[in-house]
Amino acid sequence: MRLSAVFGFGDAPSANRFLHDVNSNSELEHANAKLFDRDKVRIVYLVQSNAYDNTMSLLDDLSSQYGGKEVEA
């Protein structure tokens, strides 16, 4: 199943730091992050099975380090 989320930040540098951390995090290697609208990052990832997937939890924790939160696209 393919899932996506958009995370918003207070400024472009915070969004870029989050983007870099997602793309370099080995636990999130199945997630694809792209900058969206200067201060937002769109994440698209695949869930491989029906087992528990902690991707959103990891993304929420990581985004909160930079003052970000999930927003509507």
Phi and psi in degrees as GROMACS dihedral restraints (atoms count N, CA, C in turn):
[ dihedral_restraints ]
;  ai    aj    ak    al  type     phi  dphi    fc
    3     4     5     6     1   -98.2    20    10
    4     5     6     7     1   125.9    20    10
    6     7     8     9     1  -122.2    20    10
    7     8     9    10     1   155.1    20    10
    9    10    11    12     1  -144.2    20    10
   10    11    12    13     1   157.7    20    10
   12    13    14    15     1  -152.3    20    10
   13    14    15    16     1   154.5    20    10
   15    16    17    18     1  -121.8    20    10
   16    17    18    19     1   131.6    20    10
   18    19    20    21     1  -113.9    20    10
   19    20    21    22     1   130.7    20    10
   21    22    23    24     1  -105.3    20    10
   22    23    24    25     1   147.6    20    10
   24    25    26    27     1  -131.7    20    10
   25    26    27    28     1   163.1    20    10
   27    28    29    30     1   -72.2    20    10
   28    29    30    31     1   -21.0    20    10
   30    31    32    33     1  -155.6    20    10
   31    32    33    34     1   165.8    20    10
   33    34    35    36     1   -66.5    20    10
   34    35    36    37     1   -39.4    20    10
   36    37    38    39     1   -60.8    20    10
   37    38    39    40     1   -38.1    20    10
   39    40    41    42     1   -65.4    20    10
   40    41    42    43     1   -40.8    20    10
   42    43    44    45     1   -62.6    20    10
   43    44    45    46     1   -41.3    20    10
   45    46    47    48     1   -66.6    20    10
   46    47    48    49     1   -37.8    20    10
   48    49    50    51     1   -64.4    20    10
   49    50    51    52     1   -44.0    20    10
   51    52    53    54     1   -61.3    20    10
   52    53    54    55     1   -46.6    20    10
   54    55    56    57     1   -54.9    20    10
   55    56    57    58     1   -48.2    20    10
   57    58    59    60     1   -62.5    20    10
   58    59    60    61     1   -43.8    20    10
   60    61    62    63     1   -64.4    20    10
   61    62    63    64     1   -39.7    20    10
   63    64    65    66     1   -64.1    20    10
   64    65    66    67     1   -47.2    20    10
   66    67    68    69     1   -69.4    20    10
   67    68    69    70     1   -20.4    20    10
   69    70    71    72     1  -104.5    20    10
   70    71    72    73     1     0.0    20    10
   72    73    74    75     1   -85.7    20    10
   73    74    75    76     1   120.9    20    10
   75    76    77    78     1   -66.1    20    10
   76    77    78    79     1   -26.7    20    10
   78    79    80    81     1   -72.7    20    10
   79    80    81    82     1   -18.9    20    10
   81    82    83    84     1  -112.7    20    10
   82    83    84    85     1    26.6    20    10
   84    85    86    87     1   -64.6    20    10
   85    86    87    88     1   -19.0    20    10
   87    88    89    90     1   -88.2    20    10
   88    89    90    91     1    -0.5    20    10
   90    91    92    93     1  -100.7    20    10
   91    92    93    94     1   138.4    20    10
   93    94    95    96     1  -112.6    20    10
   94    95    96    97     1   118.7    20    10
   96    97    98    99     1  -111.1    20    10
   97    98    99   100     1   136.7    20    10
   99   100   101   102     1  -137.5    20    10
  100   101   102   103     1   142.0    20    10
  102   103   104   105     1   -67.8    20    10
  103   104   105   106     1   138.4    20    10
  105   106   107   108     1  -139.5    20    10
  106   107   108   109     1   117.7    20    10
  108   109   110   111     1    60.9    20    10
  109   110   111   112     1    44.0    20    10
  111   112   113   114     1    64.1    20    10
  112   113   114   115     1   -49.6    20    10
  114   115   116   117     1  -119.1    20    10
  115   116   117   118     1    21.7    20    10
  117   118   119   120     1  -129.8    20    10
  118   119   120   121     1   151.7    20    10
  120   121   122   123     1  -127.7    20    10
  121   122   123   124     1   127.5    20    10
  123   124   125   126     1   -97.9    20    10
  124   125   126   127     1   130.6    20    10
  126   127   128   129     1  -114.3    20    10
  127   128   129   130     1   131.3    20    10
  129   130   131   132     1  -126.1    20    10
  130   131   132   133     1   131.6    20    10
  132   133   134   135     1  -148.5    20    10
  133   134   135   136     1   160.1    20    10
  135   136   137   138     1  -105.6    20    10
  136   137   138   139     1   135.1    20    10
  138   139   140   141     1   -96.9    20    10
  139   140   141   142     1   121.7    20    10
  141   142   143   144     1   -77.6    20    10
  142   143   144   145     1   -32.1    20    10
  144   145   146   147     1  -146.5    20    10
  145   146   147   148     1  -176.5    20    10
  147   148   149   150     1   -84.5    20    10
  148   149   150   151     1     0.6    20    10
  150   151   152   153     1   -69.7    20    10
  151   152   153   154     1   164.3    20    10
  153   154   155   156     1   -58.7    20    10
  154   155   156   157     1   133.0    20    10
  156   157   158   159     1  -118.8    20    10
  157   158   159   160     1   122.2    20    10
  159   160   161   162     1   -99.1    20    10
  160   161   162   163     1    16.3    20    10
  162   163   164   165     1   -58.5    20    10
  163   164   165   166     1   -48.3    20    10
  165   166   167   168     1   -63.3    20    10
  166   167   168   169     1   -36.8    20    10
  168   169   170   171     1   -63.1    20    10
  169   170   171   172     1   -44.8    20    10
  171   172   173   174     1   -62.4    20    10
  172   173   174   175     1   -42.8    20    10
  174   175   176   177     1   -66.1    20    10
  175   176   177   178     1   -41.6    20    10
  177   178   179   180     1   -61.0    20    10
  178   179   180   181     1   -46.1    20    10
  180   181   182   183     1   -62.5    20    10
  181   182   183   184     1   -44.4    20    10
  183   184   185   186     1   -66.4    20    10
  184   185   186   187     1   -42.6    20    10
  186   187   188   189     1   -66.8    20    10
  187   188   189   190     1   -34.8    20    10
  189   190   191   192     1   -66.6    20    10
  190   191   192   193     1   -24.6    20    10
  192   193   194   195     1   -63.5    20    10
  193   194   195   196     1   -25.2    20    10
  195   196   197   198     1  -110.2    20    10
  196   197   198   199     1    14.4    20    10
  198   199   200   201     1    76.5    20    10
  199   200   201   202     1    21.9    20    10
  201   202   203   204     1   -99.8    20    10
  202   203   204   205     1   164.9    20    10
  204   205   206   207     1  -153.8    20    10
  205   206   207   208     1   160.5    20    10
  207   208   209   210     1   -70.0    20    10
  208   209   210   211     1   135.0    20    10
  210   211   212   213     1  -130.6    20    10
  211   212   213   214     1   166.9    20    10
  213   214   215   216     1   -76.0    20    10
  214   215   216   217     1   141.6    20    10
